[in-house]
Amino acid sequence: MLDMFTKTYGDDVVARALEVGANVPSTKKMASRLRRELLNTWELNGESAVDVFKLLKLDETGRRNGLGIGSHIRLR
């Protein structure tokens, strides 16, 4: 399911939606599970912190994305 969303909308949009969902009591559990799945997918695909930074379009100047993922990215 997550794969379908990332292929359709992109990792950045899905990550933002999961961040919002994780802050809503009724969707927190599912959003947290899907966020872990997304992080695991990046790790299994061998994505580095720099790769994820680019996937989330955090490298675009002036872009505010509201992602709270800093604690989830490990530098290799």
FIMAR-899720 format. One record per residue: residue number from 0; chain; x, z, y of N, C-alpha, C in turn. Coordinates in nm, 4 decimals. Example, Ala and Ser with C-alpha at 12.3 -4.5 7.8 and 13.67 -1.06 7.14 Angstrom:
<atoms>
(atom 0; A; (1.3190; 0.7800; -0.5690); (1.2300; 0.7800; -0.4500); (1.3200; 0.7800; -0.3300)),
(atom 1; A; (1.2850; 0.7080; -0.2250); (1.3670; 0.7140; -0.1060); (1.2900; 0.7870; 0.0030)),
</atoms>
This chain:
<atoms>
(atom 0; A; (0.0821; 0.0000; -0.1192); (0.0000; 0.0000; 0.0000); (0.0867; 0.0000; 0.1259)),
(atom 1; A; (0.1861; 0.0869; 0.1310); (0.2726; 0.0948; 0.2486); (0.3470; -0.0361; 0.2700)),
(atom 2; A; (0.3894; -0.0977; 0.1606); (0.4604; -0.2253; 0.1681); (0.3750; -0.3321; 0.2363)),
(atom 3; A; (0.2466; -0.3351; 0.2044); (0.1554; -0.4319; 0.2652); (0.1472; -0.4102; 0.4169)),
(atom 4; A; (0.1392; -0.2845; 0.4582); (0.1300; -0.2549; 0.6013); (0.2584; -0.2919; 0.6750)),
(atom 5; A; (0.3741; -0.2595; 0.6167); (0.4994; -0.2914; 0.6859); (0.5232; -0.4415; 0.6930)),
(atom 6; A; (0.4829; -0.5149; 0.5894); (0.4975; -0.6609; 0.5934); (0.4042; -0.7233; 0.6961)),
(atom 7; A; (0.2854; -0.6665; 0.7113); (0.1865; -0.7214; 0.8044); (0.2147; -0.6821; 0.9488)),
(atom 8; A; (0.2455; -0.5546; 0.9709); (0.2557; -0.5027; 1.1078); (0.3972; -0.4713; 1.1531)),
(atom 9; A; (0.4895; -0.4537; 1.0593); (0.6272; -0.4188; 1.0932); (0.6515; -0.2696; 1.0793)),
(atom 10; A; (0.7752; -0.2356; 1.0501); (0.8124; -0.0956; 1.0287); (0.7858; -0.0102; 1.1522)),
(atom 11; A; (0.8119; -0.0656; 1.2699); (0.7957; 0.0123; 1.3927); (0.6507; 0.0521; 1.4160)),
(atom 12; A; (0.5583; -0.0390; 1.3956); (0.4158; -0.0102; 1.4171); (0.3660; 0.0903; 1.3131)),
(atom 13; A; (0.4050; 0.0707; 1.1883); (0.3628; 0.1616; 1.0817); (0.4200; 0.3013; 1.1054)),
(atom 14; A; (0.5468; 0.3103; 1.1417); (0.6083; 0.4408; 1.1676); (0.5379; 0.5125; 1.2820)),
(atom 15; A; (0.5022; 0.4391; 1.3864); (0.4295; 0.4990; 1.4994); (0.2923; 0.5503; 1.4555)),
(atom 16; A; (0.2221; 0.4708; 1.3753); (0.0902; 0.5112; 1.3263); (0.1002; 0.6361; 1.2383)),
(atom 17; A; (0.2031; 0.6419; 1.1553); (0.2211; 0.7585; 1.0693); (0.2568; 0.8819; 1.1502)),
(atom 18; A; (0.3316; 0.8641; 1.2567); (0.3651; 0.9765; 1.3449); (0.2384; 1.0323; 1.4089)),
(atom 19; A; (0.1523; 0.9441; 1.4549); (0.0248; 0.9876; 1.5138); (-0.0605; 1.0565; 1.4073)),
(atom 20; A; (-0.0700; 0.9944; 1.2907); (-0.1501; 1.0509; 1.1826); (-0.1018; 1.1866; 1.1358)),
(atom 21; A; (0.0280; 1.2107; 1.1429); (0.0846; 1.3388; 1.1013); (0.0468; 1.4513; 1.1970)),
(atom 22; A; (-0.0016; 1.4163; 1.3144); (-0.0404; 1.5169; 1.4133); (-0.1914; 1.5388; 1.4203)),
(atom 23; A; (-0.2650; 1.4768; 1.3295); (-0.4107; 1.4929; 1.3228); (-0.4418; 1.5707; 1.1947)),
(atom 24; A; (-0.5070; 1.6857; 1.2067); (-0.5301; 1.7691; 1.0877); (-0.5921; 1.6954; 0.9686)),
(atom 25; A; (-0.6877; 1.6081; 0.9925); (-0.7563; 1.5415; 0.8810); (-0.6716; 1.4343; 0.8121)),
(atom 26; A; (-0.5661; 1.3862; 0.8766); (-0.4816; 1.2815; 0.8178); (-0.3373; 1.3263; 0.7963)),
(atom 27; A; (-0.3086; 1.4509; 0.8309); (-0.1709; 1.5011; 0.8263); (-0.1070; 1.4874; 0.6879)),
(atom 28; A; (-0.1781; 1.5282; 0.5839); (-0.1215; 1.5265; 0.4486); (-0.0872; 1.3841; 0.4043)),
(atom 29; A; (-0.1804; 1.2911; 0.4221); (-0.1581; 1.1521; 0.3812); (-0.0490; 1.0874; 0.4656)),
(atom 30; A; (-0.0531; 1.1082; 0.5962); (0.0474; 1.0480; 0.6842); (0.1864; 1.1010; 0.6517)),
(atom 31; A; (0.1963; 1.2293; 0.6230); (0.3263; 1.2875; 0.5882); (0.3791; 1.2288; 0.4578)),
(atom 32; A; (0.2905; 1.2102; 0.3608); (0.3316; 1.1508; 0.2330); (0.3791; 1.0071; 0.2529)),
(atom 33; A; (0.3040; 0.9305; 0.3319); (0.3419; 0.7912; 0.3568); (0.4698; 0.7818; 0.4394)),
(atom 34; A; (0.4902; 0.8754; 0.5310); (0.6136; 0.8753; 0.6100); (0.7337; 0.9017; 0.5194)),
(atom 35; A; (0.7199; 0.9965; 0.4263); (0.8281; 1.0218; 0.3298); (0.8542; 0.8974; 0.2458)),
(atom 36; A; (0.7470; 0.8290; 0.2063); (0.7606; 0.7057; 0.1276); (0.8357; 0.5988; 0.2074)),
(atom 37; A; (0.8049; 0.5864; 0.3347); (0.8729; 0.4890; 0.4202); (1.0216; 0.5230; 0.4328)),
(atom 38; A; (1.0520; 0.6504; 0.4544); (1.1920; 0.6927; 0.4636); (1.2659; 0.6674; 0.3324)),
(atom 39; A; (1.2003; 0.6962; 0.2203); (1.2613; 0.6709; 0.0889); (1.2847; 0.5222; 0.0663)),
(atom 40; A; (1.1918; 0.4390; 0.1114); (1.2070; 0.2938; 0.0981); (1.3303; 0.2465; 0.1733)),
(atom 41; A; (1.3469; 0.2951; 0.2958); (1.4650; 0.2565; 0.3735); (1.5926; 0.2999; 0.3028)),
(atom 42; A; (1.5916; 0.4212; 0.2482); (1.7101; 0.4717; 0.1791); (1.7388; 0.3891; 0.0533)),
(atom 43; A; (1.6358; 0.3600; -0.0257); (1.6538; 0.2802; -0.1478); (1.7009; 0.1385; -0.1174)),
(atom 44; A; (1.6606; 0.0857; -0.0022); (1.7031; -0.0480; 0.0392); (1.8420; -0.0483; 0.1018)),
(atom 45; A; (1.9032; 0.0697; 0.1103); (2.0377; 0.0792; 0.1646); (2.0450; 0.0654; 0.3156)),
(atom 46; A; (1.9329; 0.0901; 0.3832); (1.9313; 0.0797; 0.5291); (2.0130; 0.1936; 0.5895)),
(atom 47; A; (2.1013; 0.1598; 0.6808); (2.1787; 0.2613; 0.7511); (2.0963; 0.3143; 0.8677)),
(atom 48; A; (2.1453; 0.4181; 0.9322); (2.0771; 0.4711; 1.0507); (2.0661; 0.3632; 1.1576)),
(atom 49; A; (2.1691; 0.2815; 1.1710); (2.1671; 0.1727; 1.2696); (2.0604; 0.0701; 1.2321)),
(atom 50; A; (2.0500; 0.0378; 1.1033); (1.9476; -0.0566; 1.0573); (1.8073; -0.0051; 1.0890)),
(atom 51; A; (1.7830; 0.1223; 1.0608); (1.6514; 0.1816; 1.0869); (1.6244; 0.1844; 1.2365)),
(atom 52; A; (1.7259; 0.2152; 1.3141); (1.7142; 0.2144; 1.4602); (1.6637; 0.0784; 1.5069)),
(atom 53; A; (1.7179; -0.0277; 1.4489); (1.6762; -0.1637; 1.4856); (1.5386; -0.1976; 1.4288)),
(atom 54; A; (1.5103; -0.1549; 1.3048); (1.3784; -0.1792; 1.2456); (1.2675; -0.1185; 1.3313)),
(atom 55; A; (1.2965; -0.0024; 1.3884); (1.1982; 0.0671; 1.4710); (1.2006; 0.0196; 1.6157)),
(atom 56; A; (1.2881; -0.0774; 1.6414); (1.3024; -0.1371; 1.7748); (1.3400; -0.0341; 1.8803)),
(atom 57; A; (1.4172; 0.0649; 1.8377); (1.4649; 0.1665; 1.9304); (1.5805; 0.1145; 2.0140)),
(atom 58; A; (1.6329; -0.0017; 1.9752); (1.7436; -0.0618; 2.0488); (1.6959; -0.1441; 2.1680)),
(atom 59; A; (1.5649; -0.1592; 2.1833); (1.5119; -0.2375; 2.2943); (1.5069; -0.1517; 2.4199)),
(atom 60; A; (1.5739; -0.1964; 2.5229); (1.5837; -0.1231; 2.6480); (1.4462; -0.0982; 2.7080)),
(atom 61; A; (1.4252; 0.0249; 2.7498); (1.3019; 0.0600; 2.8180); (1.1818; 0.0788; 2.7287)),
(atom 62; A; (1.1992; 0.0674; 2.5995); (1.0849; 0.0805; 2.5083); (1.0611; 0.2278; 2.4774)),
(atom 63; A; (0.9419; 0.2730; 2.5028); (0.9025; 0.4089; 2.4655); (0.8169; 0.3977; 2.3408)),
(atom 64; A; (0.8561; 0.4662; 2.2368); (0.7814; 0.4511; 2.1124); (0.7195; 0.5802; 2.0620)),
(atom 65; A; (0.7612; 0.6923; 2.1130); (0.7001; 0.8181; 2.0724); (0.7286; 0.8609; 1.9302)),
(atom 66; A; (0.8320; 0.8072; 1.8691); (0.8630; 0.8444; 1.7317); (0.9448; 0.9719; 1.7292)),
(atom 67; A; (0.9061; 1.0621; 1.6450); (0.9805; 1.1858; 1.6278); (1.0564; 1.1830; 1.4977)),
(atom 68; A; (1.1447; 1.0875; 1.4822); (1.2117; 1.0701; 1.3531); (1.3554; 1.1182; 1.3532)),
(atom 69; A; (1.4026; 1.1693; 1.4649); (1.5429; 1.2066; 1.4753); (1.5910; 1.2965; 1.3639)),
(atom 70; A; (1.5080; 1.3904; 1.3218); (1.5496; 1.4834; 1.2176); (1.5490; 1.4200; 1.0789)),
(atom 71; A; (1.4937; 1.2998; 1.0652); (1.4846; 1.2348; 0.9346); (1.5961; 1.1340; 0.9095)),
(atom 72; A; (1.6689; 1.0959; 1.0136); (1.7725; 0.9943; 0.9975); (1.9070; 1.0628; 0.9787)),
(atom 73; A; (1.9720; 1.0287; 0.8691); (2.1056; 1.0824; 0.8422); (2.2067; 0.9721; 0.8663)),
(atom 74; A; (2.3106; 1.0059; 0.9384); (2.4186; 0.9093; 0.9567); (2.5044; 0.9104; 0.8321)),
(atom 75; A; (2.5443; 0.7936; 0.7884); (2.6261; 0.7838; 0.6665); (2.7708; 0.7708; 0.7026)),
</atoms>
